[in-house]
Amino acid sequence: MSVPVIPVAPLRRGLEIPPLLRDPASGPLADMRGRGLRDLRISVTDRCNFRCTYCMPRDVFDANHEFLPHAQILSFEEIVRVARVFHGLGIAKIRLTGGEPLLRRNIEGLVAMLSQALPDIDLTLTTNGSALKQKARALFEAGLRRITVSLDSLDDATFRAMNDADFPVARVLEAIDVAAAEGLAPVKVNMVVKRGTNDDQVIAMARHFRGSGHIVRFIEFMDVGATNGWRMDDVVPSAEVVRRINAEFPCEPVNPNHFGEVAKRWRFKDGGGEFGIISSVSQAFCSSCNRARLSTDGSLYTCLFATEGYDLKSILRKGASDEDLSRAVAAVWQRREDRYSEIRTADTPRSRKVEMSFIGG
């Protein structure tokens, strides 16, 4: 039985910034559930040249879809300023996302600005790989050292169907090789696993990247946004993915690199490297989530499954000081109590959530 697609509706932006509970200078920032703030994801564009069925389905994001005009998106200078403020509140990692971030003109310029302003930050970027071959050297020279590439299948027909842009898998694989050669290694490779669509490619992906030094992360198909026709029946639980891989290539769990790491690490017992699993649906990790998200238009979201955000852009453009901005971010985080994946029910996936292409995956 098909699930009706909910049309993209304008979301009300700019939730009111709540009062501060504690001065952010008084100690480590924590939300209502004791979760700290460590990672910031910045969506630099809402545009993408792919129409992946689980993210930007073509029947919704068609030729008539209106993307944000340039004046409504944050400038590089505004992004760097916000990043500085977040860094002062404890951020250790920034990931540039989209949309497809390599479509943002002079994206390497932003990378350079961030790496110079925050030299101790762990700066990375997620891309579909379509422009990576051309951009890899410039990104490395600008200061980027890590990159994640989305690749949902090694089977060309399956991959073209999923990206719905007739883009060949060979070009993404070539881009991964080029990126690694330029110094952006090891590459992390994200595969969204959807039952009956590409789950037959799990072993092929594990086999292909074993021994390469790169790390595949198998991601459960999630109910992000309201347009991808998500059904629980389409989810392949990560435990099943691990069982399949273990039957072919014996593996064992590995300790996380840091508290709150989303991907659970597994390594091949024969020394062939490692892979990760991201289990937002079957094994919710809300209790340790330490991510904030800055949307393309400068709104702060505290959850990937949020319906509304807090308008930081207006604060920026009204002449607020860095201290004012810092106190606004701290106030939002202190009041945070979301735990969508822990309370997901049959009805919650149909809530009017912000689209992933707007706030990044």
N, C-alpha and C positions, 0 to 999 in steps of 0.2 A: 504494500500500500504506500503510495507516494505521500510525502509530506508537503503541504502547500508552502510555497515560498512567500515570506513576508516581505513586502516592498520596503526599500530603504526609505525611512522617514527622517525628516530633519530632527536631530536631537537637540534638546534644550541644553545649551552650553552655559557655563558660568555659575555653578553652584556657589552659594555664598560662602566665603571663607569663614570658618568658625573661629571662636575666640581661642587664644592660646591656653593650654592647660598648664604648661610649664615653660619657663624661659629656655630656649634651645641651648643657651650657653651653660645651663646648669648640669648637663650630663648627656650621655648617649641618648639619641632620639629613639623612642619606642612608641608603638601604637597601642590600642586598647587591649590587644592580646599579647603584648610584650615583644612584638616583632620589630627588629631593627630595620634600618634603611641602608642597603648596601649597593644595589644595582639600579641604574637608570637606563631606560630604553627611550631613545629619541627617534621619532618618526620624522624624517626630513622631507618626505613627499607622500601624497596620497595617490600618486600615479604609478601604474605598473604596465609593462608591455605584455605580461602574461594575464591569462584569465583563468587561473587555477580554480577548479570547481569547488574546492573547500574554502576559498578565500574571496575571490572576486568573480563569481559566476557571470558569464557573458550575458545571460538574459537579464541581468540586473545592471551590471556595469557595461552597458552597451555604448554605441556611438553617441547617444544622446545624454549620457551621464555627465553631469556637471562636476568637474573637479574644482578644487579651491583655486581662486585667482591668486597670482603671485603676492599681491599686497596683503593677503590674509594669512600667509604662512610666515613662520619665524625667519628672520634673516640669520645669516651665519653669526653676526655679532650678538644677536639676541640669544641664540642657542648657546654660544660660549659663555655668555653672562649667566644664564640659568645653570649651566653645567658647573660653573665656579661656585654658585650658591649651594647646589646640591653636594658638591665636594666638601664644602665647609660643614655640611650636616652629616657627613660620614660615608658618602658614596665612594666606592673603590673601583667600580666598573661602569663603563658606558658602552652601550651597544647602539650603533646607528642602524635604523631599520626604515621601513616604508609601509606600504608601497614598495617600489624597487629603488633603493637609495642611490644606485649608480645612475639613475635618470636625473637626479638633481644636478643641475649644471655646476661644474667645478667642485664636485664633492670632495676631491682631494684637497682643495683649499680649506674646507671645513676641518678635514682630518688634521691638516697642518696646524690650524689655529688651535684645535683642542689639544693636540699633543704638545704644543709649545706652552699653552696656558696651564695645562695640568700634566706635567711630565711623569708623574707617579701613577697616573690613572691607567687601569687596564682597559684599553680602547679597542673595540672590535666592531665588526660590521656583518650584517646578514644580507645576502644577495641571491637572486635566482641564477646568477652566473652568465647571463646573456651578454653583458658588457665587461665582464671581468678580465678577459684576455687583454682587452685594450687598456684597461685601467689598472691592472695589477702593479706594474712598476711604479706608476705615479702614486698609488696609494701607499706602497712601501716607502718610497722616498719621502712622502709626507709624514710618515711616522706610524702608520698602521703595521701591526705585527701579527695579528690574528684575523681570520675570516671564517665565516660559516656560509656554506653553499646549500641551497635547497635542491634536492634531487630525489624525486619520488619513485623512480623506476629506472632500471637499466634496459628494459625492453622499450625500444624506440616507439612502437605504436602506442603502448600504454602511456609513456611519458608525454607524447604529443597530445594524446587525448586528455590527460590530466591538466597540462598547462594551457590547452585550448588556444594555442597560438602557433601550432605546427612547428614548434622549436625542437630540433633534434637533440637527443641525449648526447651524441658524440661531441657537440660543441661545448656542453657543460663539462664533460669529462676532460676535454682539452683545456678548458679554462682552469679547472682544478690543478692540472699539471703545471700550467703556466704560473699560477699563483704560488704554488709550492716552490717552483724554481726561482721565483723572485724574492722568496723569503717569508711568504705568508703561510708558514707551515708550523705544526700540522694543521691541515684543513679539517674543520668539522663539517660533516655532511648530514643534513636533516632530511629524513624521509617520513612524511605523514602516511601512516598505514591505514588504509580503508578496506574493509572486508569486501571481497568480490570485485575489487577494482585493481589493487596492486599488492595485496598481501601475499600473492604467490611469488613476489620478488624479494621477500625478506632474506632468504638464504643466499640468493644471487648477490644481493648487496653486501651481506656479511662476507661472502667469499671474495668478492671483487676487492674490497678494501682491507682485508686481512693482510698483514705484512707490509702495507703501504705507508704506515705511520699516521695515516689519517684516521679519523674517528667518526663512525656513523652513529647517529642518534635516531632511534626509532620512536616516533611520536604518535600517540593515540589521536585519532580523528576527534577533534573537539568541537563543541557547539559555540564557537566564537561568532559574534554577530548574529544576524537574523536571516541571512540569505542563502546559506549553504545547504539547506535541506537536511540538516543533521538528524540522524536516528541512532539510538543506542545499538541497534542491530548491526550498524556499520562499523562499530568500534571493535578493533582487535585488541584485547587486553594485553598489556605489556608482558604479563606473566606467560601468556601464550607465545609471544614473540621469543622470549628467553627459552622456553621449552623447545621450540622449533630449532633455534640456533644451537642449543646445547646438544640436541640429538645428532647434529651434523659436526659441530665443532665444540667439544667440551669446554665449558667456561665456568667462571666463578665470580662472585661479587667482589668489588673493590671499595675501600673506604672513600668517602667523598673528599674532594679537594678542599672544601670549606663548608661551614654550616650554611644550610639553605640552598645548596647546589640542587638545581632542579632535576638534572639528568642523573639517574642512578647508574653508577659505573659497573661494567662487567669486563673481565679480561679473558682471553683465550688461554687455556692452561698450557698450550704448547709454546707460548711466547709470541703468538701472532698479533699481539696488539690488544686493543680494547674497543668496546662499543658502549653506547649509552641508551637508556630507555627513559622516556618522559611520559608519565602516567597520570595526567591531570584528571582523567575520568575515573579510572579504576582504583587508583591509589592517590587520592588527593593530598597535595602537599601544602595546603593553605596555612597550616600551623607554623611553617617555617619560611613562608614567602616574604622576601625582603626587597621586592621590586616595585619601583614606581615607573610610570610611563608618561612621557610628554608627547602629546599628539602633534600632528602637522601644523595645526592652527594655534599651538601654544596652550593647550588645556592639559591639566594634570589629572591623570587617572591612577587610582590605587589598585586596580584589578583589571586583568585582561577581559573579564566578563562584565565590566561596569556598563551602566546605562548612561551615566552623566559624568562630567568632569568639572574641574575648577579652572576658571579662566585666568591663567597667569599672564597671558599676552596683554590683557588690558592693564594689569598692574605695571608691567614693563613699560608700556607705551604712555602711561600717565605720569611718568617721571618718578616712580618709587625708587627709594634707595635699595642697595643690596641687603641692608638689614631688614627693610620692610618686606622684601621678597623672601628672605630667609625665614622670617617669622610667619609669613603666609604659608610657606611649604611645611614648616614645622607644625603649624596648627592643623593643617589638613591631615598630616601623617599621625599626629597624636590622637585624632578622633577616628582613625581608620579602624574598622572592625569587619571588613568583608571576608567572606569565606565561601564563595559561590560553589566551588567544587565539592565542598564537604556537605552542602545542603541541597545539591542538585536533585531535582525530582522530575517527573515526567512533564511537568508544566514549565519549569524554569527555562529550558532551552528556547522556549518561544517568547521569552521576554525581549523587550526592544533594546538589545545590547549594541554598543558601538561596534562598527566593523573593524576586523583585524587590520585591513589595509590602511586604516586611519591612525591606529595606535601601535602598530607593529605586533609581531607574533611573540 
